[in-house]
Amino acid sequence: MNKLLTLKVSLVAAAMLVLPVAHAAAISKADYKSGKTRISADYKADKAACAALAGNTKDICHQEAKAKEKVARAELEYDYTGKSSDRNKVLVAKAKSAYAVAREKCDDQTGNAKDVCVKEAKAVEVKALADAKLGKKIGEARKEAADDKRDADYKVAAEKCDAMAGDAKASCIADAKANFGKN
């Protein structure tokens, strides 16, 4: 039974971590505001649906509603800005939300089975957070590498301009600065 739970938790976490590699801001400010309103309304509706439940089932329902809201807010922010830091926030929100739900589900168990369930849920969260951290570092490294390449290309272009004189040299340097983002 515990292996089945571990598999389910792992699959949920893995499914939640799937995101597009490249993402640009795709929604307007109006869509962003209406998205926030929609997320709040969905959360209230999900929370109201939990009222008919009792015990730990109700607690799980509430935790799932909170998790859905947190992830939706993070995804909305990422859709609005398109920033890699917001993409990382989506990954973190998904990891923490999946853990919170899994942890709540563990309350149905007792003794060692509960302890194992909690440890398994925590392990999945730690792995997902580590993947998010790794993705952030990879993104930073890619940006730094792109900057280094652009700087090297600019230096080559500027060196080629040194062979010129007067207006031709000034024009060449201006073109190189424009091409490589050096103002």
N, C-alpha and C positions, 0 to 999 in steps of 0.2 A: 504494500500500500504506500509506503514512504517513497519508494522508487517511482511510483506512478505520480505522486504529488510533486516530487522533484522534477520529473519530466515535464509536467504541466507548467510548473512555475518557470522552468527554463524556457519552454516554448513561448509562454506569454511574454517573458522579458525579451527574448530574441525578436519576437514579432513587433514588440513596441519600439525596438531600437532601429528598425529599418527606416532609413530616411534617404532622400535623394542626395547624391554627391554634390551637385552644384544647384544652388537655389538663389534666385534673385527676388527682390521685393516685388510681389505680384498683386498686392491689394492696395486700394486707395485708403485715405484716412477715414472716409465715410464707411467703407466696408469694414475697416478695423473697429470703428466705434459700434457698428451694428453687430459685429462678431462678438464683442465684449458683452453686449446686451443679450445676445442669443445664448452665450455660454452661461451667463447668470440665470437666465430663464430655464435653461436645460438643467442646471444644478438644482434649482428650486423644485422642478418637476421630479427629478430623480430622487431628491430627498423626500418629497411628499409621497412618492411611491413606496418608500421604505416604512412609512408609518403603519401600514397594515401588518408588517412583520413583527416578530418578537424575538427576544433573546439575542444570541450571537448572530443569527441570520440577519437581524436588523442592524447590528453593528457592522457586519460585513457589507451590507447594502449601503450604509452611510459612508463607509470607507471607500467603496467603489465609486460612489457619487463624487466624493472629494477628489479622488484620484483622476477621474474623468475630467473634472473641472480644471485641476492644476495642469494636466497635460494639454488640454484644449487651449488654455490661456498661453502656455509656453509656445505651442504651435502657432497660435494666432500672432504672437509677437514676432516669431521667426518669419512668418509669411509677410508680415508688414515691413520688417526691417531688412530681412535677408542676410543679416550679419552672422558670421560664423560663431560669434560668442552666444548669440541667441539659439543657434543650432545646438550648441553644447548644452544650453539651459534646457532644451527639449529633452535631450538624452538623460540629463540628471533628473528632470521631473518624472520621466518615464520610469527610471530605475527606482527612485524613491517611492513613487506611487505604487509600483508593482510590489515592492517590499512591504509597504504599509498594508495592502490588501492581503498579501500572503501571510503576513504576521497575524492579522485579524482572523484569518481562516484557521490558523494554528490553535486558536483558543478553543476550538471544538474538541481538541485532543487533551489528554492528560498524561502526566508522568514523563517517562523517557520519550515516548512518541511525540509529545508536544515539544520537548527540548530539541529533538532531532529536526522537527518541522521548522522551528524557529531558526536553527543553525543553517538549515538548507536555504531558507528564504534569505537570510543575511548573506550567505555565500553568493547567491545569485545577484543580490544588490551590489555587493562589493565588486564582483566581476563586471557588472554593467557600468558602475561608476569608474572603474579602471579603464574600461573601453572608451568612455566619454573623455576621460583625462588624456588618454593616448590620442584620441581624435583631435583634441584641442592642441596638443603638442605637435602633431603632424601638420595641422593647419598653420600653426605659427612657423614651423620649419619651412613649409612651402612658401609662405609669404616672404620670409627672410631670404630664401634662395632666389625667389623672383626679383627681389630688390637687389641682391648681389649681382645677378645676371644683367639687370638693367644698368647698374652702375658700371659694370665692366664694358658693356656695349657703348655706353656714353663716353667712357675714357678712350675707347678705340676711335670713335667718331671725332672726338675733340682732338685727338692726336693727328688724325688725317687733316684736320682743319689747320694745324700748325704749319703745314707746307704752303699754305696760301698767305696772301697779304692783303691789307686794306679792307675794302668793303666786301670782297669775296670771303675773306676770313671771318669777318663779323657776321655775314649772312650764314656761312657754314656753321659757326658756333650757335647762332640763334636757332637754326634748323635742328641741330643736334639736341639742344636743350628742349625744344618743342617735342621732338620725337621720343625723348627718353624721360620726359616729365621733370626736367630740371629747370626751375624758374629762378 
